[in-house]
Structure formats: C-alpha cells, structure tokens
Amino acid sequence: MPTILLTHSPDMLANYYGESALAALHKLGSLRRNDTGRVLDTRALIEAARGCDIVISDRQTAGPAEFFDNAPDLAAFLRVAVDIRNIDVEAASAQGILVTRASPGFAASVAEMAIGFMIDRGRHVSEAAEAYHAGCAPQARMGRQLKGATVGIIGYGVIGEYLADLALAFGMTVLVADPYKKVVATGLAQVALPDLLARSDFVVCLAIANEATENLMNAAAFAAMKKTAYFINLSRGNLVDEAALAAALDEKRISGAALDVGRAADQMPTPSLAARTDVIATPHIAGLTPDAAEHQAFDTVRQVEALLAGRVPEGAVNAAEARRLDRLRRS
C-alpha cells in the first residue's frame, strides 16, 4: 500500500476534507497527517513527505521547485482545489512527478453567494443589520429588486453558467463577457466587457486568474460602470486593482462592492477594503459548504484509486511527464 501525506492541518480537515473522504483515504494506503497546527512551509513539507508516494495538498501548501527537487520518493502531488498556481508543475514534471487538480464542485455554492451578495447590496441588508446591532434604528432606504435588474457576469465558466441560470430565474437581464467561450444559452447576451460594465447594475467577477486577467478591473473598468452599480468579486483578488477600487468607492463612482476574495493571505479580502462601510466582505467562504468540500476531497480519493489501478486520473495536468507512476503499481 502507498504512503500518503495529507497536508491539511487539523482545523482545515473539517472544512476542506471531511470524515467520509478521510475514511475512504485510510482504506487506500498508510496515511500521514499534518498535526503541526499550521500550513507546511517548503522545508517542513520536504521533511513530512520523506518516504511518501503521494501528497494530497490543501490549497495553501505550495509545491515549489525546491520541494520537488527534494522529494525522491514522491510519485504524485494531488491538489484538493482547482487552483494550482502555487505548484511548480514544470519542476514536478522535470522530476517525473504527476500533478493533479480537483474539479470545480462549488458552482452552486459560489453562484448562490453571488445572488446573496446582490440581494444584500441592492437592499442594504448589512447596513441595516449593523445599525440594529449598534443599538440604532436604521434609515429605511429604497432598494433595488433583482427582477428587472441587469447582472454582468465576467467569465462564463461552470460558476458563470450556473449563476446565469439563477439570474434568469429571478427575472434579471443577463450579460456575459468571455472572449474565450461562445455563449449559446437562450436568454443571455454575450457582449464585450466595456458594454457589460456600462449596462450592468451588478458586475460579478468570475474570470480565471492568470497573467491575462491580472488587474482586469482597473481604474478604466470602474470608471465605465454605472454610479448606481455594485461590484462583486468571487474569483480571485488578482483580478482587481485594489487602489483603483478604493478610489472608485471614495469618489462615489460606484455604489459599493462585495468581496469574498482579495490579495490578503489565503486569497482573503484585503482588510483595508473589507473594513469600509461601502463594502461587505466574507473570508473566502463562497465555496465552503459540505457538498462542495466533499466533492473536491472525493476527487482526490478517486485519483488515488485510479493511480493504484494503473490509470491516469482525471484532473492530471502533466501525465506525459509522470515517469514515476510505475512505482505506485508496485506499492
């Protein structure tokens, strides 16, 4: 049986792996756990992975070149997340180590969060709740209903598609901007990003974070939005020029924002933005539901099962370079 390292610290396990997946993993090999109570840095990961055939990694534990260069026993590095930007896939490939990612099982969870953010922003829910919590009577303010409003979805991946269906069910006008995908679904309008920004009452950022989308939402983008519009980010902080967002809020060029992600540690909203009264922020929890977490955890269980059966698992990103996989068939 293979030796498997699960990098999740004890407090991460309940939220991001779960007892059912953990029990299934125990049946597949000799399981090592991270009991340090912290995220493993590179040196700690090297030590923890000595003698391990497989590493199953939480999203915060990086896989840099130094690690792969010092992991002679490792055959596969599996990520319990879609995002593998902090894994040096080229370095893993050079050592013949397979890298995998999980599939996005959080589409419903994140899309529902977007609906919640739109309702909260449009109806001033958080502001009223905060006033009541402070012992004050909040002002009754006119709100915006979703029916008849326009939502602009930047990025038409699995979450964007799910959100578009929800928005249509609410009676919203749905605009989509995605230069890499042809939108054919009934009831949607695919438009260029400037058009989407100019027409939307809610701009929801769901684009993939990469070099091409770094600071996609910059000063020009915020200037193109309606003054009555709200900006919602449920993708990654890298897509937003945060100084430009702060300036747009300061100058009342947009009505407010809702952020589940940002440029703080573990992709959390940046504290200076989260503290603003014209921003509502949550600590990167849009995909944090039992259903979503279990989906990705069981992806890695199935990946281990495939590896032990001599198959390349779904989610593999460098299968052609994974020369060490034969070791698992012999374990």
FENSUL-V323373 format. One record per run of one state. SS is the DSSP state (hx for helix, st for strand, lp for the rest). FROM is the first residue (numbers start at 1). LEN is the number of residues. If there is no record, write none. Layout:
ss=<SS;SS>
from=<FROM;FROM>
len=<LEN;LEN>
This chain:
ss=<lp;st;lp;hx;lp;hx;lp;st;lp;hx;lp;st;lp;st;lp;hx;lp;st;lp;st;lp;hx;lp;st;lp;hx;lp;hx;lp;st;lp;hx;lp;st;lp;st;lp;hx;lp;st;lp;hx;lp;st;lp;hx;lp;st;lp;hx;st;lp;hx;lp;st;lp;hx;lp;hx;lp;st;lp;hx;lp;st;lp;hx;lp;hx;lp>
from=<1;2;7;10;17;19;27;29;34;42;49;54;58;63;64;65;70;76;80;87;88;89;95;98;101;107;124;125;134;150;155;158;170;173;178;188;191;193;200;202;206;211;214;217;218;219;225;230;234;237;240;241;242;251;256;260;265;268;271;275;279;282;290;309;316;317;319;322;323;331>
len=<1;5;3;7;2;8;2;5;8;7;5;4;5;1;1;5;6;4;7;1;1;6;3;3;6;17;1;9;16;5;3;12;3;5;10;3;2;7;2;4;5;3;3;1;1;6;5;4;3;3;1;1;9;5;4;5;3;3;4;4;3;8;19;7;1;2;3;1;8;1>
